[in-house]
Amino acid sequence: MAQSLDDIVKVNVIVSPMAQSAGTFDIGLIVGKSTVISASDRVKIYSSLADMKAGGWTGTEPEYAAAMLYFSQNPTPSKLVVGRWDASADPAETPEKAVEACRAANNDWYGCYVADATATEIQAVAAAVEAMSPESVYFYDTDDADVASGTAGNIMETLKGLGYSRTFGLFSSTAYAGAAVMGYAMGANTGGANSAYTLAYKALPGVAPDPLTTTQVNYILGVNGNVYTTYGVNYKLLVQGTMASGVHFDEVLNLDMLKAEIQIGAVNALVAAKKIPQTEDGLSLLISAIEEQCEKSVTRGAIAPGVWKAAPILSLQPGDVLSKGYLVLAGRIADQTQDEREARKAPPIYVPVKMAGAIEHVVINVTVNR
């Protein structure tokens, strides 16, 4: 009988745990009252309108109309989550509770839209999304005459006053136009090289530009709303791409992605290692894992080299150049207290980043000499 080679050379195959991803930021949720999806199922995932038709949608439902605008954008989003708002329940479910239930049922979606929400319901959903985890953003549309006329207390003015940074409002007479904006936002977020984008000056197929006056446009933009209207002779443009707080949508998205990637990168490093020693070398392993994730934002074009103009952070001073667009800094292991060492905590880690920003307004001076 042949003897085992293990007596001479023994080979052990050790498979390391699979690294987890930071999640998806390119899928939207549309919530409505139609009964195609049961309250117990709560959500269904679709890849196209044909997929929805195969799933029982007739094409007459509000969710389907919103999905048609969502999938009509260029680039086209690859997936859509549709959720059930159980308005027929006793007691009837509120839209914000429906969105929260959809989040509990599915973590894949990032943007959300609620079909046929009233101004009061929009405010309630906005409040819920603001506090939601994982982080999400809410798109809505309104053709409320109080917004167009600048009447005090209208929904856009109210949301601006509340300072919500996760709510994007569009004034539009096209039904479900907010779903079109969400469709572009999710479709454009490919995550590839130089894929960072803004929502300013984009076309929205399927949405009719509103014939607004300059006064109306200026008011809506002043309360951090957005419009889709005609500029010049031929341009139909989405302006300005801001959330209710005034921050730009792309900044919210890019920081959400960066946060999620840094978090999952650090966790993956802890999971993959047999042990990360509580030493400067061990700390370097964590820093390297974080730097690897920051490079993804550099590749996308979300962060870029620039001069640090904020408060000092450890060795980083105002006026210093972030040559890579980011820096990962940490306190010293030697400065830790005994309690911190016994709790096996890392020193505080800081990640100052410089956003790439975007140019959206230009002044050109033409000097003519005869």
Buried (B, 14 or more C-beta within 10 A) or exposed (E): EEEEEEEEEEEEEEEEEEEEEBBBBBBBBBBBBBEBBEBEEBBBBBEBBEBBEEEEBEEEBBBBBBBBBBBBBEBBBBBBBBBBBBBEEEEEBBBBBBBBBBBEBBEBBBBBBBBBBEBEBBBBBBBBBBEBEBBBBBBBBBBBEBBBEBEEEBBBBBBBEBBBBBBBBBBBBBBBBBBBBBBBBBBBBEBEEEBBBBBBEBBBEBBEBBEBEEEBBEBBBEBBBBBBBEEEEEEBBBBBBBBBBEBBBBBBBBBBBBBBBBBBBBBBBEEBBEEBEBEEEBBEBBBEBBBBBBBBBBBBBBBBEBEBEEEEBEEBEEEBEBEBBBBBBBBEBEEBEEEBEEEEEBBEBEBBBBBBBBEEEEEEEEEEEE
